[in-house]
């Protein structure tokens, strides 16, 4: 979506509907969220940080634990699912790298960044 305002509006709806949030949608949403984090509009930033926080709480632990676990004998996870986890991990790391600069903005953004930092610490 080329229009960030439309993207933010759609993300608000997605944030309110937990049944939409699966590993597949997480894989698709994370690149959009990391793109919106770089936008200089607080409203878009807040929406993307809220959804990012929700995704980290829902899928952060399985993503980080799967990728940090030692390789086991045999096949535990299908290659397709492992690829999803890897893609999500890369996007989560991109988002995590943006957080220090966002925490200096203050207000609701800084509060959500603090919550995100805590969520990242819990899952990794």
N, CA, C and O atoms as CSV, one atom per row, in Angstrom:
chain,resi,resn,atom,element,x,y,z
A,1,UNK,N,N,0.839,-1.172,0.000
A,1,UNK,CA,C,0.000,0.000,0.000
A,1,UNK,C,C,0.886,1.238,0.000
A,1,UNK,O,O,1.787,1.378,0.827
A,2,UNK,N,N,0.618,2.113,-0.923
A,2,UNK,CA,C,1.456,3.297,-1.069
A,2,UNK,C,C,1.065,4.427,-0.117
A,2,UNK,O,O,1.894,5.284,0.189
A,3,UNK,N,N,-0.157,4.443,0.346
A,3,UNK,CA,C,-0.632,5.517,1.215
A,3,UNK,C,C,-0.506,5.093,2.673
A,3,UNK,O,O,-1.195,4.176,3.119
A,4,UNK,N,N,0.373,5.760,3.413
A,4,UNK,CA,C,0.630,5.389,4.802
A,4,UNK,C,C,-0.591,5.577,5.693
A,4,UNK,O,O,-0.772,4.824,6.650
A,5,UNK,N,N,-1.427,6.561,5.401
A,5,UNK,CA,C,-2.631,6.781,6.200
A,5,UNK,C,C,-3.600,5.609,6.051
A,5,UNK,O,O,-4.186,5.155,7.034
A,6,UNK,N,N,-3.763,5.127,4.839
A,6,UNK,CA,C,-4.632,3.977,4.600
A,6,UNK,C,C,-4.049,2.745,5.284
A,6,UNK,O,O,-4.776,1.973,5.910
A,7,UNK,N,N,-2.755,2.568,5.163
A,7,UNK,CA,C,-2.080,1.442,5.812
A,7,UNK,C,C,-2.302,1.476,7.317
A,7,UNK,O,O,-2.623,0.453,7.922
A,8,UNK,N,N,-2.133,2.641,7.922
A,8,UNK,CA,C,-2.333,2.784,9.366
A,8,UNK,C,C,-3.777,2.468,9.750
A,8,UNK,O,O,-4.017,1.835,10.779
A,9,UNK,N,N,-4.741,2.903,8.935
A,9,UNK,CA,C,-6.152,2.617,9.221
A,9,UNK,C,C,-6.431,1.111,9.174
A,9,UNK,O,O,-7.151,0.579,10.019
A,10,UNK,N,N,-5.862,0.439,8.189
A,10,UNK,CA,C,-6.040,-1.010,8.075
A,10,UNK,C,C,-5.381,-1.708,9.271
A,10,UNK,O,O,-5.926,-2.674,9.806
A,11,UNK,N,N,-4.225,-1.224,9.684
A,11,UNK,CA,C,-3.527,-1.827,10.824
A,11,UNK,C,C,-4.311,-1.671,12.121
A,11,UNK,O,O,-4.263,-2.550,12.982
A,12,UNK,N,N,-5.036,-0.558,12.271
A,12,UNK,CA,C,-5.886,-0.374,13.453
A,12,UNK,C,C,-6.948,-1.469,13.505
A,12,UNK,O,O,-7.212,-2.040,14.563
A,13,UNK,N,N,-7.544,-1.750,12.369
A,13,UNK,CA,C,-8.572,-2.795,12.308
A,13,UNK,C,C,-7.967,-4.162,12.614
A,13,UNK,O,O,-8.550,-4.958,13.350
A,14,UNK,N,N,-6.801,-4.422,12.046
A,14,UNK,CA,C,-6.127,-5.704,12.288
A,14,UNK,C,C,-5.765,-5.858,13.760
A,14,UNK,O,O,-5.884,-6.950,14.316
A,15,UNK,N,N,-5.330,-4.789,14.387
A,15,UNK,CA,C,-4.948,-4.833,15.804
A,15,UNK,C,C,-6.124,-5.248,16.679
A,15,UNK,O,O,-5.937,-5.919,17.694
A,16,UNK,N,N,-7.315,-4.859,16.298
A,16,UNK,CA,C,-8.501,-5.157,17.094
A,16,UNK,C,C,-9.035,-6.571,16.885
A,16,UNK,O,O,-9.895,-7.022,17.641
A,17,UNK,N,N,-8.541,-7.268,15.878
A,17,UNK,CA,C,-9.076,-8.589,15.540
A,17,UNK,C,C,-8.000,-9.657,15.712
A,17,UNK,O,O,-7.221,-9.914,14.794
A,18,UNK,N,N,-7.959,-10.268,16.877
A,18,UNK,CA,C,-6.946,-11.276,17.177
A,18,UNK,C,C,-6.990,-12.482,16.244
A,18,UNK,O,O,-5.954,-13.087,15.969
A,19,UNK,N,N,-8.167,-12.836,15.758
A,19,UNK,CA,C,-8.273,-14.024,14.905
A,19,UNK,C,C,-7.549,-13.854,13.571
A,19,UNK,O,O,-7.251,-14.843,12.901
A,20,UNK,N,N,-7.269,-12.633,13.185
A,20,UNK,CA,C,-6.537,-12.365,11.940
A,20,UNK,C,C,-5.049,-12.625,12.116
A,20,UNK,O,O,-4.353,-12.935,11.150
A,21,UNK,N,N,-4.561,-12.500,13.339
A,21,UNK,CA,C,-3.123,-12.564,13.592
A,21,UNK,C,C,-2.638,-14.006,13.713
A,21,UNK,O,O,-2.765,-14.645,14.757
A,22,UNK,N,N,-2.081,-14.490,12.611
A,22,UNK,CA,C,-1.476,-15.818,12.560
A,22,UNK,C,C,-0.009,-15.640,12.195
A,22,UNK,O,O,0.443,-14.526,11.928
A,23,UNK,N,N,0.725,-16.736,12.187
A,23,UNK,CA,C,2.132,-16.644,11.782
A,23,UNK,C,C,2.250,-16.157,10.336
A,23,UNK,O,O,3.175,-15.415,10.005
A,24,UNK,N,N,1.327,-16.569,9.488
A,24,UNK,CA,C,1.332,-16.104,8.093
A,24,UNK,C,C,1.125,-14.593,8.009
A,24,UNK,O,O,1.856,-13.904,7.298
A,25,UNK,N,N,0.131,-14.079,8.732
A,25,UNK,CA,C,-0.100,-12.635,8.683
A,25,UNK,C,C,1.035,-11.886,9.362
A,25,UNK,O,O,1.379,-10.773,8.964
A,26,UNK,N,N,1.613,-12.493,10.382
A,26,UNK,CA,C,2.764,-11.881,11.054
A,26,UNK,C,C,3.910,-11.701,10.055
A,26,UNK,O,O,4.561,-10.656,10.027
A,27,UNK,N,N,4.148,-12.719,9.244
A,27,UNK,CA,C,5.202,-12.651,8.228
A,27,UNK,C,C,4.939,-11.528,7.231
A,27,UNK,O,O,5.871,-10.868,6.771
A,28,UNK,N,N,3.679,-11.315,6.902
A,28,UNK,CA,C,3.324,-10.266,5.949
A,28,UNK,C,C,3.287,-8.878,6.586
A,28,UNK,O,O,3.640,-7.887,5.946
A,29,UNK,N,N,2.862,-8.810,7.843
A,29,UNK,CA,C,2.694,-7.512,8.501
A,29,UNK,C,C,4.008,-6.894,8.981
A,29,UNK,O,O,4.158,-5.673,8.950
A,30,UNK,N,N,4.939,-7.700,9.414
A,30,UNK,CA,C,6.159,-7.143,10.001
A,30,UNK,C,C,6.936,-6.217,9.061
A,30,UNK,O,O,7.405,-5.172,9.512
A,31,UNK,N,N,7.094,-6.553,7.770
A,31,UNK,CA,C,7.777,-5.590,6.892
A,31,UNK,C,C,7.023,-4.256,6.765
A,31,UNK,O,O,7.641,-3.197,6.651
A,32,UNK,N,N,5.710,-4.317,6.786
A,32,UNK,CA,C,4.910,-3.093,6.723
A,32,UNK,C,C,5.116,-2.274,7.993
A,32,UNK,O,O,5.273,-1.055,7.939
A,33,UNK,N,N,5.115,-2.952,9.126
A,33,UNK,CA,C,5.296,-2.266,10.406
A,33,UNK,C,C,6.677,-1.629,10.515
A,33,UNK,O,O,6.802,-0.497,10.983
A,34,UNK,N,N,7.708,-2.343,10.090
A,34,UNK,CA,C,9.049,-1.757,10.163
A,34,UNK,C,C,9.175,-0.573,9.215
A,34,UNK,O,O,9.934,0.359,9.480
A,35,UNK,N,N,8.437,-0.607,8.115
A,35,UNK,CA,C,8.421,0.548,7.211
A,35,UNK,C,C,7.722,1.747,7.825
A,35,UNK,O,O,8.179,2.880,7.674
A,36,UNK,N,N,6.615,1.505,8.519
A,36,UNK,CA,C,5.881,2.606,9.149
A,36,UNK,C,C,6.616,3.188,10.352
A,36,UNK,O,O,6.425,4.356,10.693
A,37,UNK,N,N,7.444,2.390,10.986
A,37,UNK,CA,C,8.206,2.891,12.130
A,37,UNK,C,C,9.134,4.028,11.704
A,37,UNK,O,O,9.447,4.917,12.496
A,38,UNK,N,N,9.563,3.986,10.460
A,38,UNK,CA,C,10.483,5.006,9.963
A,38,UNK,C,C,9.775,6.291,9.531
A,38,UNK,O,O,10.434,7.279,9.207
A,39,UNK,N,N,8.442,6.287,9.524
A,39,UNK,CA,C,7.669,7.470,9.153
A,39,UNK,C,C,7.668,8.446,10.321
A,39,UNK,O,O,7.688,8.031,11.480
A,40,UNK,N,N,7.644,9.721,10.026
A,40,UNK,CA,C,7.766,10.740,11.066
A,40,UNK,C,C,6.425,11.211,11.628
A,40,UNK,O,O,6.372,12.246,12.293
A,41,UNK,N,N,5.356,10.484,11.380
A,41,UNK,CA,C,4.039,10.878,11.909
A,41,UNK,C,C,3.724,10.044,13.136
A,41,UNK,O,O,3.707,8.814,13.079
A,42,UNK,N,N,3.472,10.727,14.253
A,42,UNK,CA,C,3.242,10.031,15.516
A,42,UNK,C,C,2.053,9.087,15.469
A,42,UNK,O,O,2.098,8.018,16.078
A,43,UNK,N,N,0.995,9.452,14.767
A,43,UNK,CA,C,-0.184,8.595,14.706
A,43,UNK,C,C,0.148,7.267,14.023
A,43,UNK,O,O,-0.218,6.203,14.524
A,44,UNK,N,N,0.837,7.324,12.885
A,44,UNK,CA,C,1.218,6.104,12.172
A,44,UNK,C,C,2.200,5.295,13.006
A,44,UNK,O,O,2.141,4.067,13.052
A,45,UNK,N,N,3.093,6.003,13.655
A,45,UNK,CA,C,4.091,5.355,14.496
A,45,UNK,C,C,3.424,4.631,15.660
A,45,UNK,O,O,3.780,3.492,15.962
A,46,UNK,N,N,2.476,5.267,16.308
A,46,UNK,CA,C,1.774,4.643,17.433
A,46,UNK,C,C,1.013,3.399,17.005
A,46,UNK,O,O,1.039,2.381,17.697
A,47,UNK,N,N,0.344,3.476,15.877
A,47,UNK,CA,C,-0.410,2.329,15.367
A,47,UNK,C,C,0.542,1.165,15.092
A,47,UNK,O,O,0.266,0.033,15.489
A,48,UNK,N,N,1.640,1.432,14.426
A,48,UNK,CA,C,2.569,0.362,14.081
A,48,UNK,C,C,3.248,-0.203,15.330
A,48,UNK,O,O,3.474,-1.410,15.413
A,49,UNK,N,N,3.574,0.646,16.293
A,49,UNK,CA,C,4.195,0.152,17.521
A,49,UNK,C,C,3.216,-0.696,18.341
A,49,UNK,O,O,3.612,-1.699,18.934
A,50,UNK,N,N,1.947,-0.297,18.374
A,50,UNK,CA,C,0.944,-1.080,19.101
A,50,UNK,C,C,0.795,-2.483,18.510
A,50,UNK,O,O,0.760,-3.475,19.239
A,51,UNK,N,N,0.708,-2.550,17.197
A,51,UNK,CA,C,0.566,-3.858,16.554
A,51,UNK,C,C,1.856,-4.662,16.696
A,51,UNK,O,O,1.811,-5.873,16.908
A,52,UNK,N,N,2.986,-4.004,16.582
A,52,UNK,CA,C,4.261,-4.683,16.762
A,52,UNK,C,C,4.346,-5.284,18.163
A,52,UNK,O,O,4.793,-6.419,18.326
A,53,UNK,N,N,3.925,-4.533,19.161
A,53,UNK,CA,C,3.921,-5.025,20.536
A,53,UNK,C,C,3.034,-6.264,20.662
A,53,UNK,O,O,3.405,-7.242,21.312
A,54,UNK,N,N,1.884,-6.212,20.047
A,54,UNK,CA,C,0.967,-7.349,20.089
A,54,UNK,C,C,1.589,-8.584,19.428
A,54,UNK,O,O,1.475,-9.694,19.948
A,55,UNK,N,N,2.247,-8.383,18.279
A,55,UNK,CA,C,2.870,-9.505,17.577
A,55,UNK,C,C,4.049,-10.079,18.359
A,55,UNK,O,O,4.252,-11.293,18.377
A,56,UNK,N,N,4.821,-9.215,18.999
A,56,UNK,CA,C,5.946,-9.699,19.807
A,56,UNK,C,C,5.420,-10.527,20.972
A,56,UNK,O,O,5.981,-11.573,21.298
A,57,UNK,N,N,4.366,-10.071,21.587
A,57,UNK,CA,C,3.789,-10.829,22.710
A,57,UNK,C,C,3.205,-12.162,22.254
A,57,UNK,O,O,3.284,-13.154,22.978
A,58,UNK,N,N,2.623,-12.189,21.062
A,58,UNK,CA,C,1.992,-13.413,20.575
A,58,UNK,C,C,2.999,-14.399,19.986
A,58,UNK,O,O,2.941,-15.595,20.273
A,59,UNK,N,N,3.916,-13.900,19.169
A,59,UNK,CA,C,4.784,-14.785,18.395
A,59,UNK,C,C,6.268,-14.633,18.688
A,59,UNK,O,O,7.078,-15.402,18.170
A,60,UNK,N,N,6.636,-13.669,19.500
A,60,UNK,CA,C,8.056,-13.446,19.769
A,60,UNK,C,C,8.745,-14.641,20.385
A,60,UNK,O,O,9.831,-15.032,19.957
A,61,UNK,N,N,8.118,-15.221,21.387
A,61,UNK,CA,C,8.731,-16.355,22.078
A,61,UNK,C,C,8.946,-17.555,21.153
A,61,UNK,O,O,10.049,-18.101,21.123
A,62,UNK,N,N,7.927,-17.984,20.395
A,62,UNK,CA,C,8.174,-19.107,19.483
A,62,UNK,C,C,9.212,-18.787,18.406
A,62,UNK,O,O,10.000,-19.656,18.031
A,63,UNK,N,N,9.221,-17.563,17.913
A,63,UNK,CA,C,10.183,-17.182,16.877
A,63,UNK,C,C,11.601,-17.234,17.429
A,63,UNK,O,O,12.477,-17.877,16.851
A,64,UNK,N,N,11.821,-16.556,18.548
A,64,UNK,CA,C,13.171,-16.508,19.106
A,64,UNK,C,C,13.626,-17.871,19.622
A,64,UNK,O,O,14.789,-18.235,19.442
A,65,UNK,N,N,12.741,-18.628,20.255
A,65,UNK,CA,C,13.155,-19.920,20.786
A,65,UNK,C,C,13.427,-20.924,19.675
A,65,UNK,O,O,14.333,-21.747,19.800
A,66,UNK,N,N,12.668,-20.872,18.602
A,66,UNK,CA,C,12.889,-21.781,17.490
A,66,UNK,C,C,14.224,-21.505,16.811
A,66,UNK,O,O,14.954,-22.435,16.466
A,67,UNK,N,N,14.540,-20.236,16.621
A,67,UNK,CA,C,15.772,-19.905,15.915
A,67,UNK,C,C,17.011,-19.990,16.798
A,67,UNK,O,O,18.125,-20.100,16.285
A,68,UNK,N,N,16.837,-19.943,18.104
A,68,UNK,CA,C,18.006,-20.030,18.980
A,68,UNK,C,C,18.239,-21.445,19.493
A,68,UNK,O,O,19.278,-21.722,20.094
A,69,UNK,N,N,17.289,-22.339,19.265
A,69,UNK,CA,C,17.435,-23.723,19.727
A,69,UNK,C,C,18.491,-24.436,18.892
A,69,UNK,O,O,18.623,-24.182,17.695
A,70,UNK,N,N,19.245,-25.332,19.531
A,70,UNK,CA,C,20.233,-26.097,18.773
A,70,UNK,C,C,19.538,-27.010,17.763
A,70,UNK,O,O,18.421,-27.476,17.982
A,71,UNK,N,N,20.220,-27.244,16.676
A,71,UNK,CA,C,19.656,-28.113,15.646
A,71,UNK,C,C,19.508,-29.518,16.205
A,71,UNK,O,O,20.412,-30.038,16.858
A,72,UNK,N,N,18.378,-30.115,15.946
A,72,UNK,CA,C,18.133,-31.457,16.450
A,72,UNK,C,C,18.241,-32.456,15.318
A,72,UNK,O,O,18.233,-32.106,14.138
A,73,UNK,N,N,18.341,-33.694,15.712
A,73,UNK,CA,C,18.401,-34.758,14.718
A,73,UNK,C,C,17.001,-34.965,14.184
A,73,UNK,O,O,16.033,-35.006,14.944
A,74,UNK,N,N,16.898,-35.095,12.888
A,74,UNK,CA,C,15.587,-35.257,12.285
A,74,UNK,C,C,14.999,-33.911,11.918
A,74,UNK,O,O,15.660,-32.877,12.015
A,75,UNK,N,N,13.762,-33.941,11.498
A,75,UNK,CA,C,13.084,-32.723,11.084
A,75,UNK,C,C,11.966,-32.434,12.075
A,75,UNK,O,O,10.993,-33.184,12.157
A,76,UNK,N,N,12.107,-31.343,12.829
A,76,UNK,CA,C,11.082,-30.967,13.794
A,76,UNK,C,C,10.073,-30.030,13.163
A,76,UNK,O,O,8.865,-30.157,13.363
A,77,UNK,N,N,10.587,-29.109,12.414
A,77,UNK,CA,C,9.758,-28.042,11.855
A,77,UNK,C,C,9.850,-28.123,10.340
A,77,UNK,O,O,10.923,-28.360,9.785
A,78,UNK,N,N,8.757,-27.933,9.701
A,78,UNK,CA,C,8.764,-27.933,8.249
A,78,UNK,C,C,9.578,-26.758,7.742
A,78,UNK,O,O,9.629,-25.708,8.384
A,79,UNK,N,N,10.205,-26.927,6.609
A,79,UNK,CA,C,11.046,-25.871,6.038
A,79,UNK,C,C,10.254,-24.590,5.801
A,79,UNK,O,O,10.780,-23.494,5.991
A,80,UNK,N,N,9.015,-24.717,5.394
A,80,UNK,CA,C,8.185,-23.542,5.128
A,80,UNK,C,C,7.943,-22.742,6.413
A,80,UNK,O,O,8.016,-21.513,6.409
A,81,UNK,N,N,7.658,-23.444,7.503
A,81,UNK,CA,C,7.424,-22.751,8.769
A,81,UNK,C,C,8.723,-22.142,9.298
A,81,UNK,O,O,8.706,-21.048,9.861
A,82,UNK,N,N,9.836,-22.831,9.126
A,82,UNK,CA,C,11.121,-22.296,9.560
A,82,UNK,C,C,11.464,-21.028,8.780
A,82,UNK,O,O,12.036,-20.093,9.338
A,83,UNK,N,N,11.119,-20.993,7.500
A,83,UNK,CA,C,11.337,-19.796,6.685
A,83,UNK,C,C,10.494,-18.636,7.215
A,83,UNK,O,O,10.971,-17.502,7.261
A,84,UNK,N,N,9.263,-18.899,7.611
A,84,UNK,CA,C,8.414,-17.858,8.202
A,84,UNK,C,C,9.042,-17.318,9.478
A,84,UNK,O,O,9.114,-16.106,9.679
A,85,UNK,N,N,9.495,-18.219,10.336
A,85,UNK,CA,C,10.146,-17.790,11.568
A,85,UNK,C,C,11.376,-16.940,11.277
A,85,UNK,O,O,11.609,-15.930,11.941
A,86,UNK,N,N,12.154,-17.347,10.294
A,86,UNK,CA,C,13.365,-16.591,9.945
A,86,UNK,C,C,13.031,-15.196,9.435
A,86,UNK,O,O,13.683,-14.222,9.810
A,87,UNK,N,N,12.030,-15.099,8.591
A,87,UNK,CA,C,11.619,-13.792,8.073
A,87,UNK,C,C,11.114,-12.885,9.191
A,87,UNK,O,O,11.443,-11.700,9.244
A,88,UNK,N,N,10.317,-13.456,10.072
A,88,UNK,CA,C,9.814,-12.681,11.202
A,88,UNK,C,C,10.959,-12.228,12.098
A,88,UNK,O,O,10.972,-11.090,12.569
A,89,UNK,N,N,11.908,-13.105,12.331
A,89,UNK,CA,C,13.057,-12.771,13.168
A,89,UNK,C,C,13.825,-11.589,12.597
A,89,UNK,O,O,14.188,-10.665,13.325
A,90,UNK,N,N,14.071,-11.619,11.294
A,90,UNK,CA,C,14.799,-10.525,10.640
A,90,UNK,C,C,14.047,-9.209,10.805
A,90,UNK,O,O,14.655,-8.190,11.134
A,91,UNK,N,N,12.752,-9.215,10.585
A,91,UNK,CA,C,11.956,-7.990,10.716
A,91,UNK,C,C,11.875,-7.520,12.163
A,91,UNK,O,O,11.910,-6.319,12.428
A,92,UNK,N,N,11.768,-8.450,13.092
A,92,UNK,CA,C,11.749,-8.061,14.502
A,92,UNK,C,C,13.070,-7.422,14.919
A,92,UNK,O,O,13.085,-6.467,15.696
A,93,UNK,N,N,14.162,-7.946,14.409
A,93,UNK,CA,C,15.469,-7.364,14.714
A,93,UNK,C,C,15.612,-5.960,14.111
A,93,UNK,O,O,16.214,-5.076,14.722
A,94,UNK,N,N,15.055,-5.763,12.909
A,94,UNK,CA,C,15.056,-4.417,12.308
A,94,UNK,C,C,14.277,-3.445,13.184
A,94,UNK,O,O,14.723,-2.329,13.450
A,95,UNK,N,N,13.111,-3.888,13.623
A,95,UNK,CA,C,12.279,-3.040,14.475
A,95,UNK,C,C,12.987,-2.748,15.788
A,95,UNK,O,O,12.963,-1.616,16.271
A,96,UNK,N,N,13.612,-3.759,16.365
A,96,UNK,CA,C,14.313,-3.581,17.631
A,96,UNK,C,C,15.444,-2.563,17.493
A,96,UNK,O,O,15.709,-1.804,18.425
A,97,UNK,N,N,16.103,-2.543,16.354
A,97,UNK,CA,C,17.199,-1.598,16.119
A,97,UNK,C,C,16.706,-0.159,16.051
A,97,UNK,O,O,17.470,0.764,16.335
A,98,UNK,N,N,15.456,0.050,15.682
A,98,UNK,CA,C,14.883,1.400,15.586
A,98,UNK,C,C,14.422,1.946,16.938
A,98,UNK,O,O,14.232,3.154,17.080
A,99,UNK,N,N,14.243,1.099,17.904
A,99,UNK,CA,C,13.642,1.513,19.170
A,99,UNK,C,C,14.432,2.560,19.949
A,99,UNK,O,O,13.819,3.479,20.491
A,100,UNK,N,N,15.760,2.470,20.034
A,100,UNK,CA,C,16.470,3.497,20.819
A,100,UNK,C,C,16.216,4.922,20.336
A,100,UNK,O,O,16.035,5.828,21.150
A,101,UNK,N,N,16.201,5.126,19.038
A,101,UNK,CA,C,15.956,6.483,18.544
A,101,UNK,C,C,14.510,6.915,18.763
A,101,UNK,O,O,14.239,8.102,18.950
A,102,UNK,N,N,13.585,5.964,18.740
A,102,UNK,CA,C,12.172,6.292,18.948
A,102,UNK,C,C,11.874,6.617,20.410
A,102,UNK,O,O,10.941,7.368,20.695
A,103,UNK,N,N,12.638,6.074,21.323
A,103,UNK,CA,C,12.371,6.319,22.747
A,103,UNK,C,C,12.610,7.775,23.129
A,103,UNK,O,O,12.107,8.239,24.152
A,104,UNK,N,N,13.367,8.490,22.321
A,104,UNK,CA,C,13.633,9.906,22.596
A,104,UNK,C,C,12.491,10.821,22.174
A,104,UNK,O,O,12.529,12.019,22.455
A,105,UNK,N,N,11.499,10.295,21.520
A,105,UNK,CA,C,10.379,11.130,21.049
A,105,UNK,C,C,9.473,11.575,22.181
A,105,UNK,O,O,8.838,12.626,22.091
A,106,UNK,N,N,9.405,10.793,23.240
A,106,UNK,CA,C,8.561,11.152,24.369
A,106,UNK,C,C,7.118,10.743,24.158
A,106,UNK,O,O,6.754,10.203,23.113
A,107,UNK,N,N,6.301,11.007,25.166
A,107,UNK,CA,C,4.864,10.759,25.088
A,107,UNK,C,C,4.493,9.297,24.960
A,107,UNK,O,O,5.171,8.409,25.476
A,108,UNK,N,N,3.394,9.075,24.255
A,108,UNK,CA,C,2.862,7.728,24.070
A,108,UNK,C,C,3.833,6.845,23.292
A,108,UNK,O,O,3.926,5.645,23.551
A,109,UNK,N,N,4.544,7.426,22.353
A,109,UNK,CA,C,5.510,6.665,21.564
A,109,UNK,C,C,6.586,6.093,22.482
A,109,UNK,O,O,6.902,4.906,22.397
A,110,UNK,N,N,7.148,6.918,23.354
A,110,UNK,CA,C,8.198,6.467,24.268
A,110,UNK,C,C,7.676,5.393,25.219
A,110,UNK,O,O,8.393,4.446,25.542
A,111,UNK,N,N,6.434,5.536,25.664
A,111,UNK,CA,C,5.831,4.544,26.559
A,111,UNK,C,C,5.696,3.193,25.852
A,111,UNK,O,O,6.015,2.151,26.424
A,112,UNK,N,N,5.228,3.221,24.624
A,112,UNK,CA,C,5.070,1.980,23.868
A,112,UNK,C,C,6.429,1.369,23.551
A,112,UNK,O,O,6.577,0.147,23.570
A,113,UNK,N,N,7.418,2.204,23.260
A,113,UNK,CA,C,8.774,1.702,23.000
A,113,UNK,C,C,9.314,1.001,24.249
A,113,UNK,O,O,9.958,-0.043,24.148
A,114,UNK,N,N,9.057,1.567,25.403
A,114,UNK,CA,C,9.493,0.946,26.652
A,114,UNK,C,C,8.839,-0.426,26.826
A,114,UNK,O,O,9.500,-1.396,27.195
A,115,UNK,N,N,7.538,-0.492,26.557
A,115,UNK,CA,C,6.831,-1.775,26.632
A,115,UNK,C,C,7.391,-2.776,25.626
A,115,UNK,O,O,7.535,-3.961,25.927
A,116,UNK,N,N,7.703,-2.286,24.436
A,116,UNK,CA,C,8.281,-3.160,23.417
A,116,UNK,C,C,9.649,-3.677,23.845
A,116,UNK,O,O,9.951,-4.858,23.666
A,117,UNK,N,N,10.465,-2.817,24.399
A,117,UNK,CA,C,11.776,-3.259,24.881
A,117,UNK,C,C,11.626,-4.351,25.928
A,117,UNK,O,O,12.364,-5.336,25.911
A,118,UNK,N,N,10.676,-4.181,26.836
A,118,UNK,CA,C,10.438,-5.197,27.858
A,118,UNK,C,C,9.942,-6.505,27.233
A,118,UNK,O,O,10.356,-7.592,27.635
A,119,UNK,N,N,9.057,-6.383,26.251
A,119,UNK,CA,C,8.544,-7.585,25.571
A,119,UNK,C,C,9.670,-8.310,24.843
A,119,UNK,O,O,9.734,-9.539,24.872
A,120,UNK,N,N,10.563,-7.557,24.186
A,120,UNK,CA,C,11.693,-8.174,23.507
A,120,UNK,C,C,12.616,-8.875,24.501
A,120,UNK,O,O,13.143,-9.948,24.208
A,121,UNK,N,N,12.813,-8.281,25.663
A,121,UNK,CA,C,13.655,-8.902,26.679
A,121,UNK,C,C,13.036,-10.215,27.175
A,121,UNK,O,O,13.751,-11.181,27.440
A,122,UNK,N,N,11.737,-10.242,27.296
A,122,UNK,CA,C,11.053,-11.450,27.763
A,122,UNK,C,C,11.162,-12.595,26.761
A,122,UNK,O,O,11.294,-13.752,27.161
A,123,UNK,N,N,11.110,-12.293,25.479
A,123,UNK,CA,C,11.082,-13.364,24.482
A,123,UNK,C,C,12.444,-13.781,23.968
A,123,UNK,O,O,12.592,-14.870,23.413
A,124,UNK,N,N,13.440,-12.929,24.147
A,124,UNK,CA,C,14.761,-13.315,23.613
A,124,UNK,C,C,15.737,-13.665,24.689
A,124,UNK,O,O,16.883,-14.007,24.396
